[in-house]
Amino acid sequence: MKRRIFIQTGAFGLIGLGVPSVVSAAVSNSPFAGVSNWFHHWVTITGAQRRSVAGVPFEALRQTIENINALWVRQDFEPRDSSLFFCNSGSATRCFYPLVLRRAAAGLTDFLTPVLEECPDGSWRTLVVLSGYQLEAIARASIALAKQTEELPLADLLMPAGPVDMRDGSIPTRRGKIFIETQLQKGEAFTQVQVQENGQVVFSEKFVSAHCLSHTPNAVAVL
């Protein structure tokens, strides 16, 4: 496999790595403008297959999803529709779906994306709940990595394969880790993303996030 390390640097100081808060997406000059586009781009790079909740033969999964939705409805998030997206990268079955926050009067839309994994005993656990910030960072990383990687599937680098490491806030994947954090400073959101493969940094970028800051609910990104 031929791949060279791809690192972008910006004009910002290093931002600590961890799990960010949630804010609403806004149109910008980024390659993908808006959280809906970042979500659908992630569906593409993970090779996820769409299925309806009603057609899923896992009662334990449906119950887990109901519990997650009951938690986030308190923050005004609700399922966009009755669809789940399944990714079978590796031996474990994983799925994810969007929870949507809409503020019609302000013209704002935001996503949360719970990522779940089937356990050996048939139960399901939540690995992470991705925010719009994280979806944006993953989209940017995937664009760069697609130009650098000839053989390795992006899903192996960018699809969560374990719960968030509470020591450093990293998200484990099949081939490494993802670090993402966004900090709000003077009306702007500064995002740091780093992708590691087997301990080696293959992508790193610091950028001004394409989000507006009109809504910043107190969100727990890991369940």
C-alpha positions in Angstrom: 0.0 0.0 0.0 1.3 3.4 -1.0 0.4 6.3 1.1 2.2 9.4 2.3 1.4 11.2 5.5 -1.0 14.1 4.9 -0.8 16.9 7.4 -2.3 20.4 7.0 -1.5 23.2 9.3 -3.3 26.4 9.9 -2.8 29.8 11.6 -4.2 28.6 14.9 -2.5 27.2 18.0 -2.9 23.6 18.9 -6.3 22.8 20.2 -6.7 20.1 22.9 -8.2 16.8 21.8 -11.5 15.6 23.1 -15.2 15.5 22.5 -16.9 18.7 21.4 -20.2 20.3 22.1 -23.0 20.5 19.5 -23.9 23.5 17.4 -25.9 24.1 14.2 -24.5 23.9 10.7 -24.4 26.9 8.3 -23.4 27.3 4.7 -19.8 28.1 4.1 -17.0 27.9 1.4 -16.0 24.4 2.6 -16.1 21.5 0.2 -19.3 20.3 1.9 -21.6 23.0 3.1 -24.0 21.9 5.7 -24.4 19.1 8.2 -26.8 17.1 5.9 -24.1 16.9 3.3 -21.4 15.8 5.8 -23.7 13.1 7.1 -24.5 11.7 3.6 -20.8 11.9 2.7 -20.1 9.7 5.8 -22.7 7.2 4.6 -20.9 7.0 1.3 -17.3 6.5 2.7 -18.4 3.9 5.2 -20.4 1.9 2.6 -23.4 1.8 4.9 -26.6 0.2 3.7 -29.9 1.9 4.6 -32.7 -0.1 6.2 -35.9 0.8 7.9 -36.2 0.4 11.7 -39.4 -1.6 11.2 -37.6 -4.1 9.0 -34.7 -4.7 11.4 -34.8 -8.2 13.1 -33.1 -7.0 16.3 -35.5 -6.2 19.1 -32.6 -5.3 21.4 -31.4 -2.7 18.8 -34.9 -1.1 18.5 -35.1 -0.9 22.3 -31.6 0.7 22.5 -32.6 3.3 19.9 -35.8 4.1 21.8 -33.7 4.7 24.9 -31.3 7.0 23.0 -34.1 9.0 21.4 -35.8 9.4 24.8 -32.6 11.0 26.1 -32.1 13.4 23.2 -35.7 14.5 22.8 -35.0 16.6 26.0 -32.6 18.6 23.9 -35.2 18.9 21.1 -33.5 16.3 18.8 -35.7 13.8 17.1 -35.2 11.0 14.4 -35.2 12.4 10.9 -37.1 9.3 9.6 -37.3 5.6 10.4 -34.0 4.7 8.7 -30.9 3.0 10.0 -27.5 2.8 8.2 -25.6 -0.5 8.7 -21.9 -0.9 8.2 -20.4 -4.4 8.4 -16.7 -3.4 8.3 -14.8 -6.0 10.3 -16.4 -8.8 12.4 -18.9 -6.6 14.3 -22.1 -5.2 12.9 -22.5 -1.5 13.5 -25.2 1.0 12.6 -25.9 4.7 12.9 -28.7 7.1 12.2 -29.4 10.9 12.3 -31.1 12.8 15.1 -32.2 16.2 13.9 -32.6 19.5 15.7 -34.6 22.1 13.7 -35.1 25.7 14.6 -37.4 26.8 11.8 -37.7 30.4 12.9 -33.9 30.8 12.8 -33.4 28.6 9.7 -31.1 26.2 11.7 -30.6 22.5 11.3 -28.2 20.3 13.3 -27.5 16.5 13.4 -26.4 14.1 16.1 -25.4 10.7 14.9 -25.5 7.8 17.4 -23.2 4.9 16.4 -24.0 1.5 17.8 -22.4 -1.9 17.8 -23.8 -5.4 18.3 -22.3 -7.3 21.2 -21.6 -11.0 21.2 -24.6 -11.6 23.5 -27.0 -10.0 21.1 -27.3 -6.7 22.9 -26.2 -3.3 21.4 -24.0 -0.7 22.9 -23.5 3.0 21.9 -19.9 3.7 20.8 -20.2 7.4 20.3 -22.7 10.1 19.4 -21.1 12.2 16.7 -21.9 15.9 16.5 -22.1 18.1 13.5 -18.6 19.3 14.3 -17.3 15.8 14.1 -19.1 14.9 10.9 -17.6 18.0 9.3 -14.1 17.0 10.5 -14.5 13.4 9.2 -15.7 14.7 5.8 -12.6 16.9 5.5 -10.3 14.1 6.6 -11.9 11.7 4.1 -11.4 14.0 1.2 -7.7 14.3 1.9 -7.2 10.7 2.8 -8.9 9.5 -0.4 -6.2 11.3 -2.4 -3.4 9.7 -0.3 -4.7 6.1 0.1 -4.7 3.6 -2.8 -5.8 0.4 -1.1 -7.0 1.0 2.5 -10.9 1.4 2.8 -11.7 4.7 4.4 -14.2 3.0 6.7 -11.3 1.2 8.4 -9.8 4.5 9.3 -13.0 6.6 10.0 -15.7 4.3 11.2 -15.8 4.0 15.0 -15.0 0.5 16.2 -15.0 1.0 19.9 -16.2 3.4 22.6 -14.6 6.8 23.2 -11.4 6.5 25.2 -12.1 8.5 28.2 -8.4 9.1 28.9 -7.9 11.3 25.8 -11.3 11.6 24.1 -10.1 9.6 21.0 -12.5 7.4 18.9 -11.0 4.0 18.1 -11.4 2.6 14.6 -10.3 -0.7 13.1 -7.0 0.7 12.0 -6.3 3.5 14.5 -7.9 6.4 16.3 -9.6 9.7 15.5 -9.2 12.8 17.7 -11.6 15.7 17.2 -12.3 18.8 19.3 -13.9 22.1 18.6 -13.5 25.2 20.8 -15.6 28.4 20.6 -13.6 31.6 20.6 -14.9 35.1 19.9 -17.9 33.9 17.8 -16.0 31.3 15.8 -15.5 27.6 16.1 -11.9 26.2 15.8 -11.7 22.5 15.1 -8.7 20.2 15.4 -8.9 16.8 13.8 -6.2 14.1 13.7 -6.4 10.6 12.2 -3.9 7.9 13.3 -3.3 4.6 11.6 -1.6 2.1 14.0 -0.1 4.9 16.0 1.1 6.9 13.0 -0.5 10.3 12.1 -1.9 10.1 8.6 -4.0 13.2 8.6 -4.0 16.4 10.8 -5.8 19.7 10.3 -6.8 22.8 12.2 -9.5 24.9 10.6 -12.3 27.3 11.2 -15.5 25.2 11.4 -18.4 25.9 9.1 -21.0 26.3 11.8 -23.0 29.2 13.1 -23.1 29.6 16.9 -26.7 30.5 17.5 -27.4 27.3 19.4 -25.1 25.5 21.8 -27.1 23.0 23.9 -25.4 21.2 26.7 -24.9 17.8 25.1 -23.3 14.6 26.4 -21.6 13.2 23.3 -20.8 9.8 24.8 -23.5 7.5 26.3 
